[in-house]
Amino acid sequence: MNNTHPKFAVVGHPNKGKSSIVSSLAMDDSVQISDIPGTTTKSRSFPLIVDGKILYELLDTPGFQRARYVLSWFKKHDVGLSKRYKVVEDFINEHQNSEKFNDDIELLKAIAGGAAIIYVVDGSKPYGEEYETQMEILRWTGEPSMALINHIGDKDYSLEWKRALGHYFKLVRSYNPMEATPKEHILVLDSMAHLKEEWTSSIKDAIALYDSYHKEMIKQSATNIAELISRSVGYVDTLKIEDSKAKESEKEQLQKSYKERLRLLEDKTQKKIEKIWNHDNLKKEQTLLEFNGVDLFSEEAESIFGLTRKELLLAGVSSGAIAGSTMDLLFLGHTFFVGGAIGAVVGGVGAYLGFDELSETKVLGTKLGKRYLEIGPMKNINFPYILLGRAIFHTYHIAILSHAKREDITLSMDNSFKDKWLDEKLHKSLEKYHKKFRTTNKATIEDLEAYRDLIIGALEGLI
């Protein structure tokens, strides 16, 4: 890894969201964040690495501790503008073993090491003259600097902050790390590119790499979703039996195994997608698929994930799938995470399709005379759309989830979500592949890639 990459020291008053901004811009959810002032006591480095290359490095620093004393010391040793950086170095050398100035030294050392400055303030709190001491200290370092106005509370004092910050910083931007979109992330990177002329090219390259990195994460997510749908729809489970006629207990045992496998496939896929988007430490409590007899064709199920009755009939006529067996997957509850997790209910809808079993269970024989039960593949035409809708919903919210969030996440689903990604043209394209997935030996690698590309288009339209 190279050592010429841009470095940025994120500094400011304690508890103004410095660590949250570092976490967001570095796309790293391992950054320690707390509402307790003084949580950060040592400067820590958080590089953004893509394909083994450090695009840029963010230094999370402690807040100012004794800013007035520090500035007073500087002024007593003033030697002129061109050599003020040496006064900063002298202060570090003289006080680096003093616990009294531990935070100030950690902060100044990060900047003295060649890092540009990102000064963070809370725009939801009024501007105060006491901040001028901090900004004056930063000016003594001689390093290029910009300011980010964070918004921790509901009130907005951005205008007065911008007027004050403009006297001290080359660039001033608003940036809420809890809600920042990829586009806003790139806008901040573009501002950072103008802090040092020698870094402009590197940051521009970083922006291009970040953009391609983002597209690659969408592609990897879509690949995992495509595999989930094809494997779930085409999955077949078996159970050896002794008699030619299966007992009800054996059928129930096989159905239980079948359901658990579907649960596991979805759970594993979601974990992979969370890892793709660097949410390794996500605090999430989520129920797995729950299976009960609930009517799939409720307005709630149709509007959130699955197809409407009319769409189902059209799909069934075109694919011949209505003659298959049935499976319901219904969005239940309102959230993925703590406070109500996304649920799904799978059961019979015999009144509509003429079956009341989860999937067709067959008693088959082998050449050795052994008999076994077989269940699957899943032939219900609504199942892949609902499973796909759940996967796209999950990926969308993971992709836009800030790495600065540390609390248990609650995501609400509105009834218009399906309309945001599934239109008639996409529905027709998807059904072609769902039919192949239901016939396990007909889907090819090219089919999976084409199906993945459809999912990529849906995700790019959302994210």
C-alpha positions as CSV (number, residue, x, y, z in Angstrom):
1,M,0.0,0.0,0.0
2,N,1.3,3.5,-0.8
3,N,2.1,6.2,1.7
4,T,1.2,9.1,-0.6
5,H,-2.5,9.0,-0.2
6,P,-4.4,12.0,1.2
7,K,-4.9,12.3,5.0
8,F,-7.6,14.2,6.8
9,A,-7.7,14.9,10.5
10,V,-11.4,15.3,11.6
11,V,-11.3,17.7,14.5
12,G,-13.7,19.8,16.6
13,H,-15.4,20.3,20.0
14,P,-16.2,17.0,21.8
15,N,-19.5,15.4,21.0
16,K,-20.2,17.2,17.7
17,G,-20.3,14.0,15.6
18,K,-16.6,13.8,14.5
19,S,-16.5,10.0,14.9
20,S,-19.9,9.7,13.0
21,I,-18.4,11.6,10.1
22,V,-15.3,9.5,10.1
23,S,-17.4,6.3,10.1
24,S,-19.6,7.5,7.3
25,L,-16.8,8.8,5.0
26,A,-14.5,5.8,5.7
27,M,-17.5,3.4,5.3
28,D,-16.4,1.7,8.5
29,D,-18.9,0.7,11.2
30,S,-16.1,-0.2,13.6
31,V,-15.5,3.4,14.6
32,Q,-16.3,3.9,18.2
33,I,-19.2,6.3,18.6
34,S,-20.8,7.5,21.8
35,D,-23.0,10.3,23.2
36,I,-20.5,10.6,26.1
37,P,-18.0,13.5,25.6
38,G,-14.4,12.3,25.6
39,T,-15.1,8.9,24.2
40,T,-12.2,9.4,21.7
41,T,-9.0,9.9,23.6
42,K,-6.4,8.8,21.0
43,S,-6.2,9.6,17.3
44,R,-7.1,6.6,15.3
45,S,-6.7,6.0,11.6
46,F,-9.5,4.7,9.3
47,P,-8.5,4.3,5.7
48,L,-10.9,3.6,2.9
49,I,-9.4,0.7,1.0
50,V,-10.6,-0.5,-2.4
51,D,-8.8,-3.4,-4.1
52,G,-5.8,-3.1,-1.7
53,K,-5.3,0.6,-2.4
54,I,-5.9,3.3,0.2
55,L,-8.0,6.0,-1.5
56,Y,-7.8,8.3,1.5
57,E,-7.3,8.1,5.3
58,L,-9.4,9.7,8.0
59,L,-8.0,10.4,11.4
60,D,-10.5,10.4,14.2
61,T,-9.2,12.8,16.9
62,P,-10.2,13.8,20.5
63,G,-12.0,17.0,21.0
64,F,-10.2,20.2,22.1
65,Q,-9.5,20.1,25.8
66,R,-7.8,23.3,26.8
67,A,-8.1,25.4,23.7
68,R,-7.7,28.8,25.5
69,Y,-4.4,27.8,27.2
70,V,-3.1,26.3,23.9
71,L,-3.8,29.5,21.9
72,S,-2.4,31.7,24.7
73,W,0.9,29.6,24.6
74,F,1.0,30.0,20.9
75,K,0.7,33.8,21.0
76,K,3.5,34.1,23.6
77,H,5.8,32.3,21.2
78,D,4.7,33.9,18.0
79,V,7.5,34.2,15.4
80,G,5.5,35.3,12.3
81,L,3.0,33.6,10.0
82,S,5.5,31.6,8.0
83,K,6.9,29.9,11.0
84,R,3.8,29.4,13.2
85,Y,3.7,25.7,12.3
86,K,7.0,25.5,14.3
87,V,5.3,27.0,17.3
88,V,2.8,24.2,17.1
89,E,5.5,21.6,16.9
90,D,7.3,23.2,19.9
91,F,4.0,23.0,21.9
92,I,3.7,19.3,21.1
93,N,7.2,18.5,22.1
94,E,7.0,20.4,25.3
95,H,3.6,19.0,26.4
96,Q,3.4,15.6,24.9
97,N,4.0,13.8,28.2
98,S,1.4,15.9,30.1
99,E,-1.9,14.2,30.8
100,K,-3.4,17.7,31.2
101,F,-3.1,18.3,27.4
102,N,-3.4,14.7,26.2
103,D,-6.4,15.4,23.9
104,D,-5.0,18.6,22.5
105,I,-1.6,16.9,21.8
106,E,-3.3,14.0,20.0
107,L,-5.3,16.3,17.9
108,L,-2.3,18.6,16.9
109,K,0.0,15.6,16.3
110,A,-2.4,14.3,13.7
111,I,-2.4,17.6,11.8
112,A,1.4,18.1,12.2
113,G,1.8,14.7,10.5
114,G,0.7,16.3,7.3
115,A,-3.1,15.8,7.5
116,A,-5.5,18.4,6.1
117,I,-8.2,19.6,8.5
118,I,-11.9,18.8,8.5
119,Y,-13.4,20.9,11.3
120,V,-16.8,19.6,12.5
121,V,-19.5,21.7,14.2
122,D,-23.1,21.0,15.2
123,G,-25.4,23.2,13.1
124,S,-28.4,22.5,15.3
125,K,-26.7,24.5,18.1
126,P,-26.1,28.3,18.0
127,Y,-22.7,29.6,17.0
128,G,-20.6,30.8,19.9
129,E,-17.4,32.9,20.1
130,E,-15.7,30.2,22.1
131,Y,-15.3,28.2,18.9
132,E,-13.1,31.0,17.5
133,T,-10.3,29.9,19.8
134,Q,-10.3,26.4,18.3
135,M,-10.5,27.7,14.7
136,E,-7.6,30.1,15.4
137,I,-5.5,27.2,16.8
138,L,-6.1,25.3,13.5
139,R,-5.1,28.3,11.5
140,W,-1.7,28.3,13.3
141,T,-1.0,24.9,12.0
142,G,-0.8,26.2,8.4
143,E,-2.5,23.1,7.0
144,P,-5.4,23.5,4.5
145,S,-8.8,23.1,6.0
146,M,-12.5,22.9,5.4
147,A,-15.5,22.8,7.7
148,L,-18.5,20.4,7.9
149,I,-21.7,21.5,9.5
150,N,-23.3,18.4,11.1
151,H,-26.9,18.3,12.3
152,I,-27.4,16.4,15.5
153,G,-30.6,18.0,16.6
154,D,-33.7,19.4,15.0
155,K,-33.0,23.2,15.0
156,D,-31.0,24.8,12.2
157,Y,-28.4,27.5,12.8
158,S,-26.5,26.8,9.6
159,L,-26.7,30.3,8.3
160,E,-24.9,31.9,11.2
161,W,-22.3,29.1,11.3
162,K,-21.6,29.6,7.6
163,R,-21.0,33.3,8.1
164,A,-18.5,32.6,10.9
165,L,-16.8,29.6,9.4
166,G,-16.2,31.4,6.1
167,H,-13.7,33.7,7.9
168,Y,-11.5,30.7,8.8
169,F,-12.0,27.9,6.3
170,K,-11.5,27.6,2.5
171,L,-14.6,25.5,2.1
172,V,-17.8,25.0,4.2
173,R,-20.3,22.2,3.6
174,S,-23.3,20.7,5.4
175,Y,-23.0,17.0,5.9
176,N,-25.3,14.8,8.1
177,P,-23.5,11.4,8.4
178,M,-26.7,9.7,9.6
179,E,-28.6,10.5,6.4
180,A,-25.9,11.1,3.8
181,T,-26.5,9.6,0.4
182,P,-23.7,8.3,-1.9
183,K,-24.1,11.5,-3.9
184,E,-23.6,13.7,-0.9
185,H,-20.5,11.5,0.0
186,I,-19.0,12.2,-3.4
187,L,-19.8,16.0,-3.0
188,V,-17.8,16.0,0.2
189,L,-14.9,14.1,-1.5
190,D,-14.9,16.7,-4.3
191,S,-14.5,19.4,-1.7
192,M,-11.7,17.5,0.0
193,A,-9.9,17.3,-3.4
194,H,-9.5,21.1,-3.4
195,L,-7.7,21.4,-0.1
196,K,-4.3,20.5,-1.4
197,E,-3.3,20.9,-5.0
198,E,-1.1,17.8,-4.9
199,W,-4.1,15.7,-3.7
200,T,-6.6,16.8,-6.4
201,S,-5.7,14.1,-8.8
202,S,-5.7,11.4,-6.0
203,I,-9.1,12.4,-4.7
204,K,-10.5,12.6,-8.2
205,D,-9.2,9.1,-8.8
206,A,-10.8,8.1,-5.4
207,I,-14.1,9.5,-6.5
208,A,-14.0,7.4,-9.7
209,L,-13.0,4.3,-7.7
210,Y,-15.7,5.0,-5.1
211,D,-18.3,5.2,-7.9
212,S,-17.1,1.9,-9.5
213,Y,-16.8,0.4,-6.0
214,H,-20.5,1.3,-5.4
215,K,-21.5,-0.3,-8.7
216,E,-19.6,-3.4,-7.8
217,M,-21.4,-3.7,-4.5
218,I,-24.7,-3.5,-6.3
219,K,-23.5,-6.2,-8.7
220,Q,-22.4,-8.5,-5.9
221,S,-25.7,-8.0,-4.1
222,A,-27.7,-8.8,-7.2
223,T,-25.6,-11.9,-7.8
224,N,-26.4,-13.2,-4.3
225,I,-30.1,-12.3,-4.7
226,A,-30.2,-14.2,-8.1
227,E,-28.7,-17.2,-6.5
228,L,-31.2,-17.0,-3.6
229,I,-34.2,-16.9,-5.9
230,S,-33.0,-19.7,-8.2
231,R,-32.0,-22.0,-5.3
232,S,-35.1,-21.4,-3.3
233,V,-37.5,-21.8,-6.2
234,G,-35.7,-24.9,-7.5
235,Y,-34.9,-26.5,-4.1
236,V,-36.0,-30.1,-3.6
237,D,-35.9,-31.9,-0.3
238,T,-36.2,-35.7,0.4
239,L,-36.8,-38.0,3.3
240,K,-36.4,-41.8,3.2
241,I,-39.5,-43.8,4.4
242,E,-40.1,-47.5,5.1
243,D,-43.7,-47.9,3.8
244,S,-45.2,-47.3,0.4
245,K,-47.6,-44.9,2.0
246,A,-46.1,-41.9,3.8
247,K,-47.3,-41.2,7.4
248,E,-48.6,-37.7,8.2
249,S,-45.7,-37.4,10.7
250,E,-43.2,-38.1,7.9
251,K,-44.8,-35.5,5.7
252,E,-44.7,-32.9,8.5
253,Q,-41.1,-33.7,9.2
254,L,-40.2,-33.2,5.5
255,Q,-42.2,-30.0,5.3
256,K,-40.4,-28.7,8.4
257,S,-37.0,-29.4,6.9
258,Y,-38.1,-27.8,3.7
259,K,-39.2,-24.6,5.4
260,E,-36.0,-24.4,7.5
261,R,-33.9,-24.6,4.4
262,L,-35.8,-21.7,2.8
263,R,-35.3,-19.7,6.1
264,L,-31.6,-20.5,6.1
265,L,-31.1,-19.5,2.4
266,E,-32.6,-16.1,3.0
267,D,-30.8,-15.5,6.2
268,K,-27.4,-16.4,4.7
269,T,-28.0,-14.1,1.7
270,Q,-28.9,-11.2,3.9
271,K,-25.7,-11.6,5.9
272,K,-23.6,-11.8,2.7
273,I,-25.2,-8.5,1.5
274,E,-24.6,-6.8,4.8
275,K,-21.0,-7.8,4.5
276,I,-20.8,-6.5,0.9
277,W,-21.9,-3.1,2.1
278,N,-19.4,-3.1,5.1
279,H,-22.1,-3.5,7.7
280,D,-20.3,-6.2,9.6
281,N,-21.3,-4.9,13.0
282,L,-24.9,-4.1,12.2
283,K,-27.1,-4.5,15.3
284,K,-30.1,-6.3,13.9
285,E,-32.7,-8.6,15.4
286,Q,-34.7,-10.3,12.7
287,T,-37.3,-13.1,12.6
288,L,-36.8,-15.7,10.0
289,L,-39.6,-16.9,7.8
290,E,-42.7,-17.9,9.8
291,F,-45.0,-20.4,8.2
292,N,-48.7,-20.4,8.9
293,G,-51.9,-20.6,6.9
294,V,-52.6,-17.0,5.8
295,D,-54.2,-15.8,2.6
296,L,-51.4,-14.5,0.3
297,F,-53.9,-12.5,-1.7
298,S,-54.6,-9.9,0.8
299,E,-54.2,-6.3,-0.2
300,E,-51.3,-5.9,2.1
301,A,-49.4,-8.8,0.5
302,E,-50.1,-7.7,-3.0
303,S,-49.1,-4.1,-2.4
304,I,-45.9,-4.8,-0.6
305,F,-44.2,-7.6,-2.3
306,G,-46.2,-10.0,-4.4
307,L,-48.3,-9.9,-7.6
308,T,-51.9,-8.9,-7.7
309,R,-54.6,-11.5,-8.6
310,K,-54.7,-10.2,-12.1
311,E,-50.9,-10.3,-12.5
312,L,-50.9,-13.8,-11.0
313,L,-53.4,-15.1,-13.5
314,L,-51.5,-13.6,-16.4
315,A,-48.2,-15.0,-15.2
316,G,-49.9,-18.4,-14.6
317,V,-51.3,-18.5,-18.1
318,S,-47.9,-17.6,-19.7
319,S,-45.9,-20.0,-17.6
320,G,-48.2,-22.9,-16.9
321,A,-47.4,-22.5,-13.2
322,I,-50.9,-22.4,-11.8
323,A,-51.0,-26.2,-12.0
324,G,-48.2,-26.3,-9.5
325,S,-48.3,-26.5,-5.8
326,T,-48.8,-23.5,-3.4
327,M,-46.7,-21.4,-1.1
328,D,-47.6,-18.1,0.6
329,L,-45.0,-15.6,1.8
330,L,-46.6,-12.6,3.4
331,F,-45.0,-9.5,4.8
332,L,-45.9,-9.4,8.4
333,G,-45.2,-6.6,10.8
334,H,-43.4,-3.3,9.8
335,T,-39.7,-3.6,10.3
336,F,-36.6,-5.7,9.7
337,F,-35.0,-4.8,13.0
338,V,-35.6,-4.4,16.7
339,G,-39.0,-3.1,17.5
340,G,-40.6,-5.4,14.9
341,A,-38.8,-7.5,12.4
342,I,-39.8,-8.3,8.9
343,G,-41.7,-11.5,9.0
344,A,-43.2,-13.8,6.4
345,V,-46.0,-16.3,6.5
346,V,-46.1,-19.3,4.3
347,G,-49.2,-21.5,4.0
348,G,-51.9,-23.0,1.8
349,V,-54.2,-21.0,-0.5
350,G,-56.2,-23.9,-1.7
351,A,-59.3,-21.9,-2.2
352,Y,-57.5,-20.0,-5.0
353,L,-55.1,-22.5,-6.6
354,G,-56.7,-25.8,-5.6
355,F,-53.9,-27.0,-3.3
356,D,-53.6,-26.7,0.4
357,E,-50.0,-28.1,0.9
358,L,-46.8,-26.1,1.0
359,S,-45.4,-27.9,-2.0
360,E,-46.3,-31.1,-3.8
361,T,-45.1,-34.0,-1.8
362,K,-44.4,-37.2,-3.8
363,V,-43.7,-40.8,-2.8
364,L,-41.0,-42.1,-5.0
365,G,-39.1,-45.4,-5.3
366,T,-35.5,-46.3,-6.2
367,K,-33.9,-49.3,-7.9
368,L,-33.0,-50.7,-4.5
369,G,-36.7,-50.8,-3.6
370,K,-36.3,-48.0,-1.0
371,R,-39.0,-45.3,-0.9
372,Y,-38.7,-41.7,-0.1
373,L,-40.7,-38.5,0.1
374,E,-39.8,-35.6,-2.1
375,I,-40.9,-32.0,-1.8
376,G,-40.2,-29.2,-4.3
377,P,-39.4,-27.5,-6.4
378,M,-41.5,-24.5,-5.5
379,K,-44.1,-23.9,-8.2
380,N,-46.2,-21.2,-6.7
381,I,-45.9,-18.2,-9.1
382,N,-46.1,-15.6,-6.4
383,F,-43.3,-17.0,-4.3
384,P,-40.3,-15.7,-6.3
385,Y,-41.7,-12.2,-6.6
386,I,-42.3,-12.0,-2.8
387,L,-38.8,-13.4,-2.0
388,L,-37.2,-11.1,-4.6
389,G,-39.2,-8.1,-3.2
390,R,-38.0,-8.9,0.3
391,A,-34.4,-9.2,-0.9
392,I,-34.5,-5.9,-2.8
393,F,-36.1,-4.2,0.1
394,H,-33.4,-5.5,2.5
395,T,-30.5,-4.6,0.1
396,Y,-31.9,-1.1,-0.6
397,H,-32.0,-0.2,3.1
398,I,-28.6,-1.8,3.8
399,A,-27.1,0.1,0.9
400,I,-28.3,3.5,2.1
401,L,-27.8,2.8,5.8
402,S,-25.1,5.1,7.3
403,H,-22.1,3.4,8.8
404,A,-22.4,6.0,11.6
405,K,-25.5,4.4,13.0
406,R,-25.0,2.5,16.2
407,E,-28.5,2.1,17.7
408,D,-30.8,-0.8,16.9
409,I,-32.2,-0.1,13.4
410,T,-36.0,0.1,12.7
411,L,-37.1,0.2,9.1
412,S,-40.7,0.7,8.2
413,M,-42.2,-0.6,4.9
414,D,-44.8,1.4,3.1
415,N,-47.3,-0.2,0.8
416,S,-45.9,1.5,-2.3
417,F,-42.5,-0.2,-2.2
418,K,-43.3,-2.7,-4.9
419,D,-44.2,0.1,-7.3
420,K,-40.8,1.6,-6.9
421,W,-39.0,-1.4,-8.5
422,L,-41.5,-3.8,-10.3
423,D,-43.3,-2.7,-13.4
424,E,-45.0,-4.7,-16.1
425,K,-42.0,-4.9,-18.4
426,L,-39.7,-6.2,-15.6
427,H,-42.4,-8.6,-14.4
428,K,-42.6,-10.2,-17.8
429,S,-38.8,-10.5,-18.0
430,L,-38.5,-12.0,-14.6
431,E,-41.2,-14.6,-15.2
432,K,-39.2,-16.1,-18.1
433,Y,-36.5,-17.0,-15.6
434,H,-38.8,-18.0,-12.7
435,K,-40.2,-20.7,-15.0
436,K,-36.8,-22.1,-15.6
437,F,-35.9,-22.0,-11.9
438,R,-39.0,-24.1,-11.2
439,T,-37.7,-26.7,-13.6
440,T,-34.4,-27.2,-11.8
441,N,-32.4,-28.6,-14.8
442,K,-33.2,-25.9,-17.3
443,A,-31.6,-22.8,-15.8
444,T,-28.1,-22.1,-17.1
445,I,-25.2,-19.8,-16.0
446,E,-26.2,-17.4,-18.7
447,D,-29.8,-17.4,-17.3
448,L,-28.5,-16.5,-13.9
449,E,-26.4,-13.7,-15.2
450,A,-29.3,-12.3,-17.2
451,Y,-31.6,-12.5,-14.2
452,R,-28.9,-10.8,-12.1
453,D,-28.7,-8.0,-14.6
454,L,-32.4,-7.4,-14.2
455,I,-31.9,-7.2,-10.4
456,I,-29.0,-4.7,-10.9
457,G,-31.3,-2.5,-12.9
458,A,-33.9,-2.6,-10.2
459,L,-31.4,-1.8,-7.5
460,E,-29.7,1.0,-9.4
461,G,-33.1,2.6,-9.9
462,L,-33.6,2.6,-6.1
463,I,-30.2,3.3,-4.6
